[in-house]
Amino acid sequence: MDAKTPPDAGRMPDEETPGKRFAYEMAFDSRFEGRRWDEVETELRAEYPRWMQQQGLDRGGADWDGVKHAVREAWDSALDVERAKTDPWSGQWDERAPEYRRMWESRYSGSGRRWEDVELGYRYADSMGLDPRYLGRPWDDVAPGLEVEFPTWAASHGYRIGEGENLWERLRDSIRHAWDHVKHRRPS
């Protein structure tokens, strides 16, 4: 299994159960990392029996329907831990979006564009600015990597990219504007 070490490796939540341990491990596995529950539930359901077998655990009564609730709770908790470890000095996107919107309005209010058309770019830069691979680095250094990762990130966050649409090109200026803000806002 290609898994990152969880932030609190060796320390499992109180009252650990196989379902909770499974969710915690899978939340940091590169196949599932950072994805929402509704995106991974089917894959986790298929993975659970294999994982139980690898752990040498008896499946006695531990079918998916019996552990699904515990797995979901632990999944959400693990993702919250991951976000808190990655971004301790800021809140969720909904809390930061107004700051970006004001910044965008002060620069582009007369452009005829709508915030809703560029918000994705600001959200992407904000999110990737927390990634240790990019943290504090200048735009010219990160732009190629951000461009490569953009379609996957957008899809994993529920954004649809139309066939033949180059959303990166359309949002590049917005992403860069936000990137410069993120780079200066974050401690280096």
Beta strands, then each sheet from edge to edge (+ up, - down):
end
